[in-house]
Amino acid sequence: MTHAQKFSVSMPPDALQWVQERVAEGGSVSAVLTALVREAQAAEESRAVRLAAFDALLAELLDEPLRAEELQAGEDELRTLGVL
């Protein structure tokens, strides 16, 4: 079984093709995948920072605690926007 066959089990075809193109350009599979993992980690860290900033701003703006319905509505809106 080749490396590409191993990765094809857990990667969508377009993602696998992207990795194969990077490898064909001279990168190793492990280097390409490591770069992808680092990008994903950076995106997750950025998301966490944005959520923390949002939480801090929300805490400053609120005079009283939100009701469960209000919290759910806000969470739904954030999901719609792709933040959560």
C-alpha positions as CSV (number, residue, x, y, z in Angstrom):
1,M,0.0,0.0,0.0
2,T,1.4,3.4,-1.0
3,H,1.4,6.5,1.2
4,A,-1.3,8.0,-1.1
5,Q,-3.5,4.9,-0.6
6,K,-3.1,5.1,3.2
7,F,-4.1,8.8,3.2
8,S,-6.9,8.4,0.8
9,V,-8.8,6.4,3.5
10,S,-9.1,9.4,5.7
11,M,-8.9,12.3,3.2
12,P,-11.5,13.6,0.8
13,P,-10.3,13.2,-2.9
14,D,-9.7,16.9,-3.4
15,A,-7.6,17.2,-0.2
16,L,-5.6,14.1,-1.3
17,Q,-5.0,15.7,-4.7
18,W,-3.8,18.9,-3.1
19,V,-1.3,16.9,-0.9
20,Q,-0.1,15.0,-3.9
21,E,0.4,18.2,-5.9
22,R,2.5,19.7,-3.0
23,V,4.5,16.5,-2.8
24,A,5.0,16.5,-6.6
25,E,6.4,20.1,-6.2
26,G,9.2,18.6,-4.0
27,G,7.7,18.5,-0.5
28,S,7.5,15.3,1.5
29,V,4.1,14.0,2.6
30,S,5.0,14.4,6.2
31,A,6.1,18.0,5.7
32,V,2.9,18.9,3.8
33,L,0.7,17.2,6.4
34,T,2.6,18.9,9.2
35,A,2.0,22.3,7.6
36,L,-1.7,21.5,7.3
37,V,-1.9,20.6,11.0
38,R,-0.1,23.8,11.9
39,E,-2.5,25.8,9.8
40,A,-5.5,24.0,11.5
41,Q,-4.0,24.7,15.0
42,A,-3.5,28.4,14.1
43,A,-7.0,28.6,12.9
44,E,-8.3,27.0,16.1
45,E,-6.2,29.3,18.3
46,S,-7.5,32.3,16.3
47,R,-11.1,31.1,16.8
48,A,-10.5,30.7,20.5
49,V,-9.0,34.3,20.7
50,R,-12.1,35.7,18.9
51,L,-14.5,33.8,21.1
52,A,-12.7,35.0,24.3
53,A,-12.8,38.6,23.0
54,F,-16.5,38.3,22.2
55,D,-17.1,36.9,25.7
56,A,-15.2,39.7,27.3
57,L,-17.1,42.3,25.3
58,L,-20.4,40.7,26.0
59,A,-19.7,40.6,29.7
60,E,-18.9,44.4,29.6
61,L,-22.1,45.2,27.7
62,L,-24.5,43.2,29.9
63,D,-25.9,44.6,33.0
64,E,-27.7,41.4,34.0
65,P,-27.3,37.7,33.1
66,L,-28.9,36.4,30.0
67,R,-31.8,34.1,30.1
68,A,-31.4,30.6,28.6
69,E,-33.4,31.5,25.5
70,E,-31.2,34.5,24.9
71,L,-28.1,32.5,25.3
72,Q,-29.4,29.9,22.9
73,A,-30.4,32.5,20.3
74,G,-26.9,34.0,20.5
75,E,-25.3,30.7,20.1
76,D,-27.5,29.8,17.1
77,E,-26.5,33.1,15.5
78,L,-22.8,32.5,16.0
79,R,-23.2,29.0,14.5
80,T,-24.9,30.6,11.5
81,L,-22.0,33.0,11.1
82,G,-19.6,30.1,11.3
83,V,-17.9,31.3,14.5
84,L,-18.9,28.2,16.4
